[in-house]
Amino acid sequence: MSEPVETVKVVKFLRLTFKTNDGDRTTSIQIPYPRADLTKEIIEAAMDTIINTNVFYFMKTASRLIGKDSAEIIERTVLTTDFDISA
């Protein structure tokens, strides 16, 4: 039996959080591997486009996006252990 193989990778994603018309609730969209040259202006313009085009509708709560709440780039280090269990 071979030893487990561990790999480490860094994963980045852009989390856009929007206000909804469902009271004080918010909802988020996570986009993996965002461009390195993103600016506040680019992110705000993208969020405005998402809000203004009504591309997301949440059937369960009958809510839609009505405003920007926050945006952040998240970076996580992921350690994966691969166990070779093939016979």
N, C-alpha and C positions, 0 to 999 in steps of 0.2 A: 504494500500500500504506500502510495507517495504522500509526501508532506503537503499540507494545505499551502496554497499560494495566496499571498496577500498583495493587494494593489491599493495604492492611494491615488485619488484624483481630487482635484478641486472643481467644484461645480458652482457656476454663477447663474443667477436668474434675476430678472427684473420683476418685482411685484408691484402691480398697479392696483390701488385700492380706491373704490368708488363709493359714493353715497347713493343710496337707492331711495325710491319713493315709498318705501315700506318702513315708515317711522325713522328711528335713529340707526337703522341697520346699514352695514356696509358689506361689500363683496369684493373679492380680489381676483385678479387674473395674474398668473405667473408665466413668464416668458423665459424659456431657457436660453442661455448663451447670448446675452444682450451685447450689442456693439460696444466697443471700448470708448468710442467718442461721443456717447450720449451726453446731452446737456439738458438742463432744466427746461429750456425752451422747446427742444425736440420732444421731450417726454410730455410736457403740457399740451403741445399741439396734437400728439398722438391720442392722449386721453380725451381731448376735446372732440376729435374725430370719432372716437368710439362712442362717446355720449351723444353727439349730434346725429349720428347715423342710425341709432337704435339697433345696432347689430346683435345685442344680447337682450333676451326677454326671458324671464324666469317664470315658467308656467306654474310651478308649485306654489309660489307666493304672489303671482300676477304682478311682479314688480319689474321696474326698469331702472337703468342708471340715470341719475339726475345731476351728479356733480362729482368733482375730484375730491378725494380725501387725502391720499398720500401716494408717494412712489419711493421705492427703495431698491437698491441692488444688494442682493443677499449672496454671500459667498460661504459655501460649506465644504469642508473636507470630508470625503467619503472613504472609509476603509472597507474594502471588500475582501472577504476570505472565501476562496474557491476550494472546495473539497472535491477531489477527484473520486467520485463514487462509482465510476464505470467498472465493470468486471473485466 
